[in-house]
Amino acid sequence: MRTLCTSLATAETGSAVTLEGWVHRRRELARVTFLVVRDRSGLAQVVLPPGTPVPPEETTVRVTGTATANAQAPGGVEVTDAVVELLTEPAETPPAELWRPSLDVSLPVLLDHAPVLWRHPAQKARWELAAASLRGFRATLDGLGFTEVATPKIVESATETGSSVFEVDWFGRPAYLAQSPQFYKQQLVGVFERVYEVGPVFRAEPHDTVRHLAEYRSLDVELGFVRDHRDVLAVLREVLAGMVEEVASADEAVERTGARVPVVPAEIPVIHFADALTLVGAPADEPDLAPEHERALGAWALAEHGSDFLAVEGYPMAKRPFYTHPQPDDERWSNSFDLLFRGLELVTGGQRLHRASAYDAAIRARGEDPADYLAYLQAFRHGMPPHGGFAIGLERWIGRLVETANVREVTLFPRDLHRLAP
Amino acid sequence: MRTLCTSLATAETGSAVTLEGWVHRRRELARVTFLVVRDRSGLAQVVLPPGTPVPPEETTVRVTGTATANAQAPGGVEVTDAVVELLTEPAETPPAELWRPSLDVSLPVLLDHAPVLWRHPAQKARWELAAASLRGFRATLDGLGFTEVATPKIVESATETGSSVFEVDWFGRPAYLAQSPQFYKQQLVGVFERVYEVGPVFRAEPHDTVRHLAEYRSLDVELGFVRDHRDVLAVLREVLAGMVEEVASADEAVERTGARVPVVPAEIPVIHFADALTLVGAPADEPDLAPEHERALGAWALAEHGSDFLAVEGYPMAKRPFYTHPQPDDERWSNSFDLLFRGLELVTGGQRLHRASAYDAAIRARGEDPADYLAYLQAFRHGMPPHGGFAIGLERWIGRLVETANVREVTLFPRDLHRLAP
């Protein structure tokens, strides 16, 4: 019967125990050799009898021995009289010493050796925060009557957002990787009223920045019967609070990563795009916020509202996708928002058009033919409610949480302009 | 304040209520007109005052009126003195009458009009079972110490399983859609020991059968420190039990779909591949089970063990992927299994090789060069435990649960050789 490393602390002193894990560290002193064993739960200390061959770090082992109290061991208990059985060949030397407190390697080394370097407890803890966030995301939405859906990642046309798309050879004809589940999640509001999806999205934009990936995880939400985008923002607030709650409960991972867990305010502060431009001293006809504007707004939100989060609403219609609902009292602006988290755009959301006639007009205004959107527009011709939604970028969320410079440092196997492996 | 249709039953008689939803059905009688309104919770009955214009079915409406007891209304309460406000233009006539008890349309009509026909309560309930299954899958694995991961869907090479792959134009160079997260979930066992992922997988095999899709949802699990594939099967048993528990608790969806909820036996019966061949009267050198063999084995498991599930272990090594662990006492066979659910292959799983040297040998035996698998093999050279895992096809699971002929009938927007839209 296997004992997990962290459960060793509660093993009865003198009892026989079996650990299984990786050799995290070996310490050969003059009269005694220690092995630190790592498994999914954490670390445990093993005392090797003199003369025992010492397997190299990262070798997988089964250790049988006696649980023995030792105030200096992790959890106050170590394994003595140990017999070590190798489960594979001795491991090759890892590209970095995984037992050191921090993983001090360059970004290319980190990414090239991802399968091994993610084993470092502080690195691994970053992804544990991602997994915790996903739990909080889903639990919140399940509690609010949302249905999880699965939408196709291969689509017939590249018309959705105007971003660049990847082309796929689909049994000899061209198809495209979905840039987002936008069209499908809207159609499914017609079915389930409230839907969410966690899935990969693909962007072929040749951005080579610290915050763009060509494939990333999008946490998509869409809901019907909203008054406007403020109802959507209210759901986003609940979702963020649920994510933060799960992150906070992963306290060991928080400690290992040094993540700063934010407080989600009862109501997320909102500023209109026009006011945001004024605030940052940008010209009134700027169509978008530059990264330095976002940082300035983030600092303002913290100073003015004590909030790590700020919603900027009303983005110019000219810069938003065609399905965006205009601001009813001034159609230059939109009923949409970006959510900044610590000065970085984390979420885009808003209210969508819901009348079939409004879609026809918006598509014609782009010089396109509504007939090219036949499948999508079916849902609207057959009755759709006022609706809206948002999408959270998982990697950006974790990146800001642990305050990494580059989103690639929190992505298990990132894909970008230059990287397709490992 | 909106009242959900099914909450109307608990509204105080005489109180003002507001419903929001779709016109599910209109019934114009000589002296009175009824509207049945549908929202995410279910149906409610509205009595329209004489002379009120009646919106067509599927139009989205806001109904304000008075909650009034009526034993014949759903839930015993209906809305009277109703004022109906249209939220969009009147809807076009749907491709089938969604208020009829069953959706009696051909498969092409169902698929072409998916965005509208999924609204039928019995059709929608099929996917609600899928969503419930996902909840059960994750909750079980979270409870067993698994970490949810996200692996790339775009990969550099097409070497994994030998199935056909879709090629992607990746910034001008060829890449491929992942056929499964197999290589990545194994590497991540090296990090987290126990991992799972729910995600799309892509198969370019030009199968045009009732049980194949070109894109489907794979529920992938992988775990370290197993003795053999029987440990993997034991986790699969727990996962299936968790999925069934959540499905059973979605009792309305079960009733609407007519799903037969299975009992997961405390231990899933197992038969060796060689014995399975004998049992179905197939030649002893058959390398695989044909669909009719699977059906016969399913019938046998039910008759012999009272089980809807049967694991067939020991599949010939010649037919399994190169990373498969052989059966230690007879290397013609493998430590792998297929799980049949009601006579259909639902899950493939097993123990994998874990020694770097075993990978080198297996890859060379295929006439390939281990250097072509550099990224993948990193994990093994740096210490991997004995491990294994499995993958469940979500659509097949739901298909068997509700006993549909074609897996496309339970997929929101299926993709196959012929279909890329809607």
Interface residues (C-beta under 8 A of the other chain):
Chain A: R2 E20 G21 W22 V23 D39 R40 S41 E58 T59 T60 L87 T88 E89 A91 E92 P94 H113 P115 V116 W118 R119 K124 W127 E128 A130 A131 L134 R135 R138 D142 G145 T147 E148 V149 A150 T151 P152 K153 I154 V155 E156 F166 E167 V168 D169 W170 F171 A175 L177 Y184 Q187 L188 G190 V191 F192 E193 R194 V198 G199 P200 F202 A204 P206 A214 E215 R217 G224 F225 H354 R355 A356 S357 A375 Y376 Q378 A379 F380 R381 H382 G383 M384 P385 P386 L394 L412 F413 R415 L417 L420 A421 P422
Chain B: R2 E20 G21 W22 V23 D39 R40 S41 E58 T59 T60 L87 T88 E89 A91 E92 P94 H113 P115 V116 W118 R119 K124 W127 E128 A130 A131 L134 R135 R138 D142 G145 T147 E148 V149 A150 T151 P152 K153 I154 V155 E156 F166 E167 V168 D169 W170 F171 A175 L177 Y184 Q187 L188 G190 V191 F192 E193 R194 V198 G199 P200 F202 A204 P206 A214 E215 R217 G224 F225 H354 R355 A356 S357 A375 Y376 Q378 A379 F380 R381 H382 G383 M384 P385 P386 L394 L412 F413 R415 L417 L420 A421 P422
